[in-house]
Amino acid sequence: MRNTFYKTALFIILSGFISDYKLYSQTINLDPEPGFTEYATYYISSFDLQTGASNFQLFRFRLRGSSYPVYGKVHFTASLVSPSLNINSETTIIDVESAPFQMNADIILENQDFSTNITQLLDVNGNVVPLSVTINESMDVSQFDQILSAVLTTGRLADGHYSFRVQIYSGSSQNDLSVTDTEEITIVVESPSYITLESPGGALADTSLNEIYNTFPLFIWYPQVCSQCDMMIRVSEFKPEIHSSIDDAIEDETMLPFNQTEDWESIGNVTSFQYPVSNARLLEYNKVYVWQVKATLPTTEGNEEITSSIFSFKIGDIGGSSPVPSGVNPVIQLLGQALTSDQFSALFGPSGSLEGYVPNGSYTVNGNVSDQSSIMAIINQVISQNAVIINVSVND
């Protein structure tokens, strides 16, 4: 009798354990494919507050079940904080949620497929999954009108912090769902609207005031913060006998990019650029050059471009001739522009301690391994009087 009781109790315990394990194992996770997509600028026209729809790719996730069949539902929220709009606390833009649905295979979910207009999804096996989406909350009409008013000219959402969250609920039945995965991101939107060139150069009429003595100049500009921007640059020679303006010159044959079939040289997300020693035409003394920078930034309505003004500069020739012979190593050539003729000749000239010296390509700065471009950038800072050389050592 006692043995039968123990067996019955053990069976009940094991059955409860198996049931709990089955319940626990029936979950859905969000696998990024690729997850959230960041943009430099978000446009109000990209969101429909009436349906929750958006016409750009904000997120793409794979809903992956631990076992099938499994029940789930999706909850998406977009919110913002924008002091420029006097929205100083987190405010919901749109909050949408699906009714529970049954999954028998993975589902690829994109934000374009998640609105009140969508009535079904397809799983990876091509099976139809009925979908019902409702709007829980949307931005107050007066605040929405405020945003529309603020972006009436550009259509662009105001600067601020934009937060997006996707939650997946899952369980063994549609009546016992709980949160099993969450993906969220907060994006700082600071839409760049200008690029200010810093150096070298200035107005064409002031080239006498914008002379530099450096055939490998360091170009510096100041954009507003833009972590997603790709920067491009172009440099051209201004020929007074041909060009009537700097616009004519910048649109003509370029020194950089070297390839004349390309209008711009792509240089990545940077705010300065060292004129390269290769794949560019050599700049020459006593000539005037013009340069310009362009930023390409991704927005919810495609790429936008912001172009700087055009600066001009002249490469002066100290003493009428360079102390450095043409064709020598670029680092040595740049040192010749940082040192006086006497200093350079004493080191690298006839009978100088470094006569005939050619760098082997191995450099260190303050004990740290460096490269040729970084060394040239440092020498450029000396030339522009933004740095001072304290000591230089050369190892054989």
Secondary structure, DSSP 8 states (H G I E B T S, - for coil): -HHHHHHHHHHHHHHHHHHHHHHHH--EEEEEEEEE---SB-BGGGB-TTT--BSS--EEEEEEESSSSEEEEEEEEEEEEEGGGTEEEEEEEEEEEE--EEESS-EEEEGGG-STT--EEEBTTS-EEE--EEEEEE--HHHHHHHHHHTTTT-B--SEEEEEEEEEEEESSTTS-EEEEEEEEEEEE-----EEEEES-B-GGGTTTSEE--SS-EEEEEE---TT-EEEEEEEEE-TTT-SSHHHHHTSSEEESSSTT-S-EEEES-SEEE--SSSS----TT-EEEEEEEEEEEETTEEEEEE---EEEEE--GGGS-SS-TTS-HHHHHHHHHS-HHHHHHHHSTT-TTTT----S-EEETTEEE-HHHHHHHHHHHHTTS----------
